[in-house]
Amino acid sequence: MDARFDVELVSVTKRFGNSVAVDAISLRIPRGSYCCLLGPSGCGKTTTLRMIAGHEAVTEGDVLIGGANVTMLPTVRRGTAMMFQSYALFPHLSCLDNVAFSLKMRGIAKAERHRQAREFLALVHLEDYAQRLPSQLSGGQQQRVALARALITKPRVLLLDEPLSALDPFLRIKVREELKRLQRELGISFIHVTHSQDEAMALADLMVVMDHGHIRQAAAPREVFERPVSAFIARFIGGHNVLPTPHGAIAIRADRCQLGTGGDGPHVNGRVAAVEYQGTMVRVALATDAGDEATALVPDAIFYRAPVAPGDAATLVWSDHDAHPLTEA
């Protein structure tokens, strides 16, 4: 047992019949961390979250929270709280009573539970909405009420299942800023399941990339982005070119690639497949002569000095020190 970690997974496996959803994963989440579980659909991230919560039984292995083995404990005794994707607010209760509901179930007197509920509504900047029904709130406001309701139980670990997926892009950025602020202020660990690479990189202290029930890489977001361990990670995280060399595959960030003439430095030749203006950058996709795909993100001012169009011959160049060798297939 090690209390330096809020959550430890020790060779945790989950089977559904003959299907293995999570395959002997081990993970340590340090105290007070924002951890994002990330991966394609069906990778096992939500099942992992549900096993930590106790909503899914572990087939093999152990779940530890705060150094204590909770594998066989019911959800209510684990010190976790879950915030669901659907928010699951009671439509007939006010925001105040939604937030106070778990305290009511514990037999706490109305005045005291309402006092605490108001504190947590203030924490998410909704104290003026205490008497409104969920139907009178925007999606972002409903989400913040659900967050306050989860936090009022004072969990050691807050579990979030794709909490931003129902929000529009602008609101998603605002709410993720709120989540990070709350996590820092409260000093507890958040474990957040998402399929969005941008969301994970913006929020996480620890980014855990999963695929086919395995953890493929777990590190700080910059480490994962700068040094992906495999072609799968490089492609899934995005923003990288994965190209073969005589000594194995390499990954090069697309923003480190330029359109040039090649010469003696590393380069690939091909034809422009697509050009996309993205504001500060222009994305140039190349179909290489070797049959691979490669992309350059070129600052718009540089691109328009010598623009190219689909069908044009082009050469992608980069510096040797920007190529990262991939240690796994």
Protein Blocks (a to p, Z undefined) as FASTA:
>chain_A
ZZkbmbdcehiacdehjbcfbghiacdddehiacdddddehilmmmmmmmmnopaccfbd
cddeehiacklpcfklnopacddfklopafkbcfklmmmmmmmmnopafklmmmmmmmmm
mmnopmmmmmpcfklpcfklmmmmmmmmmmmnopabdcdehkllmpcfklmmmmmmmmmm
mmmmnopacddddfbfklmmmmpmbdcddeehiafbdcdfklmmmmccbfklmmmngoia
cdddfkbccdddfklpccdehpmmdcdddddfbdcdehjaccdddddfkopacdddddfk
lmmmmccdehiacdddddfklpccdfbZZ
